[in-house]
Amino acid sequence: MAEFDKTNRGSIWKNDKKEKDTHPDFTGSLNVDGVEYWVSAWKRKEGAHAKAPALSFSIKVKEEKGVDAPKKAAKQTNYDDDMDGDSIPF
């Protein structure tokens, strides 16, 4: 059986470990261009404005052993290629 490609996909599930209002209602993971992220999501609170988002998200790079994950993510998006030393004002 072929292995499922999880690139540019993610999923969230109900957070069964929620103990406080500040804890996320849902948690899961996400893969963006091969970089793994943790996902936390909160439902719209009762009494919130009707046009408020149904869910709000927080995304954090998963830590990898022996690798600085945020630097790896920045390298893959090639942000450094968009700036040269002369365009920085300080």
Secondary structure as the mmCIF struct_conf table of DSSP 4:
data_model
#
loop_
_struct_conf.conf_type_id
_struct_conf.id
_struct_conf.beg_label_comp_id
_struct_conf.beg_label_asym_id
_struct_conf.beg_label_seq_id
_struct_conf.end_label_comp_id
_struct_conf.end_label_asym_id
_struct_conf.end_label_seq_id
HELX_LH_PP_P HELX_LH_PP_P1 ALA A 2 PHE A 4
TURN_TY1_P TURN_TY1_P1 THR A 7 ASN A 8
STRN STRN1 GLY A 10 LYS A 14
TURN_TY1_P TURN_TY1_P2 ASP A 16 LYS A 17
BEND BEND1 LYS A 20 LYS A 20
TURN_TY1_P TURN_TY1_P3 ASP A 21 THR A 22
BEND BEND2 HIS A 23 HIS A 23
BEND BEND3 ASP A 25 ASP A 25
STRN STRN2 PHE A 26 VAL A 32
TURN_TY1_P TURN_TY1_P4 ASP A 33 GLY A 34
STRN STRN3 VAL A 35 LYS A 43
HELX_LH_PP_P HELX_LH_PP_P2 ARG A 44 LYS A 45
TURN_TY1_P TURN_TY1_P5 GLU A 46 GLY A 47
TURN_TY1_P TURN_TY1_P6 ALA A 50 LYS A 51
BEND BEND4 ALA A 52 ALA A 52
BEND BEND5 ALA A 54 ALA A 54
STRN STRN4 LEU A 55 VAL A 61
HELX_LH_PP_P HELX_LH_PP_P3 LYS A 62 GLU A 63
STRN STRN5 GLU A 64 GLU A 64
TURN_TY1_P TURN_TY1_P7 LYS A 65 GLY A 66
STRN STRN6 VAL A 67 VAL A 67
HELX_RH_AL_P HELX_RH_AL_P1 ALA A 69 THR A 77
TURN_TY1_P TURN_TY1_P8 ASN A 78 ASN A 78
HELX_RH_3T_P HELX_RH_3T_P1 TYR A 79 ASP A 82
HELX_RH_3T_P HELX_RH_3T_P2 GLY A 85 SER A 87
#
